[in-house]
């Protein structure tokens, strides 16, 4: 019998608690360190996780009859509001400076766990960037957790890295792949992120979109393949396409196997 898929809320809570336990083990002075995100400290990055959980909780309390946006459209609202998101995250760490912000995160995670107890996957709620199903909203928060788990690990390399729970990493990868295909529909290139995702998408060169030829059988002529962590770093602007190629963390074959014109997806 096939194993039933876990509710995304359960997957999110697993990763939330994993990050929380990691943060609770840090010495107090670690929170004053600069993170890998420009102009953010570790405390401010932790404050962003508090903000992400609180904004999720607030959205779950706003059911709506509006039609849900596809997740690929919903996340396009991130970039125009980046400064406001940063300000809200810093405000949390200012109110609860240093390691005390971890207590704020613990409370936010606990509050989310309570709210998740009777969650309907397909309810449409009014998220910070528009109407979205609860499932898709949870998936965007899982992306946040996995991406910032990686950010925290790279910010404090002397510490053991934050574990990316397998189900959370899988959902993060599949959601980012769906966003790529949704924002750039076409068949120019097949993007493979084993073992979790494979999608086809269009490429953009010098501002011109090339949807590519229809491909239905055999090996696609243009293929990009990478691992999940490299894919999420590319999708969120943590590394550039050129650097990923240079280090060999991306393998590209075919004349159209170039995603530089469509990345990052989120920033």
SVG drawing of the C-alpha trace seen along z (x, -y; Angstrom):
<svg xmlns="http://www.w3.org/2000/svg" viewBox="-17 -49 51 51">
<polyline fill="none" stroke="black" stroke-width="0.4" points="0.0,0.0 1.3,-3.4 2.3,-5.7 -0.2,-8.6 1.3,-12.0 1.9,-14.1 0.0,-17.2 2.2,-20.2 1.5,-21.7 3.1,-18.7 6.1,-19.0 6.4,-22.7 6.3,-22.1 9.1,-19.5 11.4,-21.9 10.4,-24.8 11.2,-22.7 14.5,-21.6 15.6,-25.2 14.4,-26.2 16.4,-23.4 19.4,-24.5 19.1,-28.1 18.5,-27.2 22.0,-25.6 23.8,-28.7 25.9,-30.9 24.5,-34.3 27.2,-36.1 26.4,-34.2 23.3,-36.3 25.3,-39.5 27.3,-37.9 26.8,-39.1 24.8,-36.6 25.4,-35.7 22.5,-38.0 23.9,-41.5 23.3,-43.8 21.4,-41.2 22.7,-39.7 21.9,-36.2 19.4,-37.8 17.7,-39.6 17.5,-36.5 15.9,-34.7 13.5,-37.7 12.5,-37.1 11.6,-33.5 9.4,-34.9 7.8,-37.3 7.2,-34.4 5.4,-32.3 3.3,-35.2 2.3,-36.3 1.3,-32.8 -0.8,-32.6 -2.5,-35.9 -3.3,-34.7 -4.9,-31.5 -7.4,-33.7 -8.5,-35.5 -10.6,-33.0 -11.8,-34.6 -14.2,-33.7 -11.7,-35.3 -10.2,-32.8 -6.8,-31.6 -3.7,-32.8 -1.4,-30.2 1.7,-30.0 3.8,-31.2 1.8,-34.4 1.5,-34.8 5.3,-34.9 5.8,-37.7 4.5,-40.0 7.6,-39.4 10.1,-41.6 8.1,-44.8 7.6,-44.4 11.1,-43.3 11.9,-46.5 8.7,-46.2 9.4,-42.5 13.0,-43.4 11.7,-46.2 9.2,-43.9 11.8,-41.3 14.3,-43.7 11.5,-45.1 11.1,-41.7 14.8,-41.4 14.9,-45.0 12.0,-44.2 13.6,-40.9 17.3,-41.5 20.0,-38.8 19.2,-35.2 15.9,-36.3 14.4,-36.4 14.5,-32.6 11.8,-32.6 9.7,-34.7 10.2,-32.0 9.3,-29.2 6.0,-31.0 5.2,-31.6 5.9,-27.9 3.7,-26.8 0.9,-29.2 1.1,-27.8 0.9,-24.2 -2.3,-25.1 -3.8,-26.7 -2.8,-23.8 -4.9,-21.3 -8.1,-21.9 -6.6,-23.2 -8.3,-22.6 -5.8,-22.1 -7.9,-23.8 -9.4,-26.7 -8.5,-30.0 -7.1,-32.6 -6.0,-36.2 -2.2,-35.9 0.1,-38.9 0.4,-38.9 -3.2,-38.0 -5.6,-35.1 -4.0,-31.6 -4.9,-28.1 -3.7,-27.1 -1.6,-24.3 0.2,-26.7 0.7,-29.2 2.2,-26.5 4.5,-25.5 5.8,-29.1 6.6,-29.0 8.4,-25.7 10.5,-27.3 11.3,-30.1 12.3,-27.6 14.6,-25.6 16.2,-28.6 16.9,-30.3 18.1,-27.0 20.7,-27.0 21.4,-30.7 21.9,-30.1 24.2,-27.2 26.4,-29.2 26.4,-32.2 27.9,-30.1 30.0,-27.5 31.7,-26.4 28.4,-25.0 26.9,-21.7 24.5,-22.7 20.8,-22.9 19.3,-19.7 17.0,-20.0 14.2,-17.5 13.7,-15.3 10.0,-16.0 10.5,-19.7 13.4,-19.7 11.3,-17.7 8.3,-20.1 10.6,-23.1 12.2,-21.7 8.9,-20.8 7.3,-24.1 10.2,-26.1 10.2,-23.9 6.4,-24.5 7.1,-28.3 9.8,-28.1 7.4,-26.3 4.5,-28.5 6.4,-31.8 8.2,-30.7 5.9,-28.2 7.4,-26.4 9.6,-23.6 13.0,-25.2 14.7,-23.2 14.1,-20.4 15.2,-21.2 15.9,-18.1 16.4,-18.3 16.7,-14.6 15.3,-12.9 12.4,-15.4 11.4,-17.3 11.7,-17.6 9.9,-20.3 10.1,-22.0 10.2,-25.7 11.0,-28.5 14.2,-30.5 14.8,-34.2 17.7,-35.6 18.3,-39.4 14.7,-40.0 13.2,-37.7 11.4,-34.5 12.1,-31.4 9.3,-28.8 11.3,-26.1 10.2,-23.2 7.6,-20.6 9.4,-17.6 7.5,-14.4 9.8,-11.4 13.3,-10.4 16.0,-12.5 15.2,-16.3 17.8,-18.2 18.3,-20.8 18.7,-19.6 19.8,-21.4 20.4,-19.2 21.4,-20.1 20.9,-19.1 18.2,-20.5 20.3,-22.8 22.0,-24.4 18.5,-24.8 17.1,-26.6 20.2,-28.9 19.8,-29.7 16.0,-30.2 16.5,-32.7 19.6,-34.5 22.0,-33.1 24.3,-32.1 24.5,-33.1 24.0,-30.9 27.6,-31.6 29.0,-30.6 27.0,-27.4 28.3,-26.4 31.8,-27.3 31.8,-25.2 30.2,-22.2 27.1,-22.2 25.0,-22.6 25.2,-20.5 23.8,-22.0 23.7,-20.3 22.2,-21.8 22.2,-25.2 19.2,-26.4 20.3,-25.0 20.8,-28.4 18.6,-29.7 20.5,-32.9 17.6,-34.9 14.9,-33.5 16.7,-33.3 16.3,-34.2 12.7,-33.3 12.5,-34.8 14.6,-37.5"/>
</svg>
